[in-house]
Amino acid sequence: MQGEGSESRDVLPESFNTLEELSDFWDSHSSADYEDAMEPVEVEIDLSSSKVYCPAARDLLYQVREQARQQGVSTETLINLWLQEKLRASA
């Protein structure tokens, strides 16, 4: 398929079977080459965050990450669950 210039470009797939296929395609292609295939969209972004970041010792964080992986949850979820349990126990 020919672009607007003399450069040729790969055909933009209609869809991708996996996120990996999608990321592989865009890792090796520039979105600037496909501007004619893009559609404008309107979005609203809430820039306020309900997250607060708290430093943790690196070795503790590695242990928490491993526990979270073993339990099949995110590190953030596990930390929040543990904090909730601790607060309930001390109330």
C-alpha positions in Angstrom: 0.0 0.0 0.0 1.4 3.4 -0.9 1.3 6.3 1.5 0.8 9.9 0.5 4.6 10.3 -0.2 6.7 8.0 -2.2 7.4 5.8 0.8 5.6 2.5 1.0 4.0 1.3 4.2 2.6 -1.9 5.5 -1.2 -2.3 5.6 -2.7 -1.4 8.9 -4.5 -4.5 10.2 -8.2 -4.2 10.8 -7.7 -5.9 14.2 -5.1 -7.7 16.3 -5.5 -11.1 17.9 -3.5 -10.3 20.9 -2.0 -7.3 22.7 1.4 -8.7 21.9 0.6 -8.5 18.1 -0.6 -4.9 18.6 2.5 -3.8 20.5 4.8 -5.6 18.0 3.2 -3.8 15.1 3.5 -0.3 16.7 7.0 -1.1 18.0 8.1 -1.4 14.4 5.8 1.2 12.8 5.3 4.9 13.2 1.8 6.3 13.8 2.8 9.3 11.7 2.7 7.0 8.7 -1.0 6.1 9.4 -2.5 9.6 10.2 -4.9 9.2 7.2 -6.4 6.1 8.9 -7.0 7.8 12.3 -10.3 9.2 13.5 -10.6 12.1 15.9 -12.0 11.2 19.3 -13.1 13.2 22.3 -11.9 12.2 25.8 -12.2 13.5 29.3 -9.3 12.9 31.6 -9.6 13.3 35.4 -6.1 14.3 36.5 -6.9 14.0 40.1 -5.6 10.9 41.7 -6.8 9.0 44.8 -3.4 7.4 45.1 -0.8 8.5 47.6 2.7 7.2 47.1 4.7 5.9 50.1 8.3 4.9 50.1 9.1 1.3 51.1 12.4 -0.5 51.7 13.4 -2.3 48.5 13.9 -5.7 50.1 10.4 -5.4 51.7 8.9 -4.5 48.4 10.4 -7.5 46.7 8.9 -9.8 49.3 5.5 -8.2 49.0 5.7 -8.5 45.2 6.4 -12.2 45.6 3.6 -12.7 48.0 1.2 -10.8 45.7 2.3 -12.9 42.7 1.7 -16.1 44.7 -1.8 -14.9 45.7 -2.6 -13.8 42.1 -3.2 -10.2 43.0 -1.3 -6.9 42.3 1.2 -5.6 44.7 -1.0 -2.6 45.4 -4.0 -4.7 46.1 -2.1 -6.9 48.6 -0.7 -3.8 50.4 -4.1 -2.2 50.7 -5.6 -5.5 52.0 -2.9 -5.8 54.6 -3.3 -2.2 55.7 -7.1 -2.6 56.0 -6.6 -5.8 58.1 -4.1 -4.0 60.4 -6.4 -1.0 60.9 -9.4 -3.3 61.7 -7.3 -5.2 64.2 -6.1 -2.1 66.0 -9.5 -0.4 66.2 
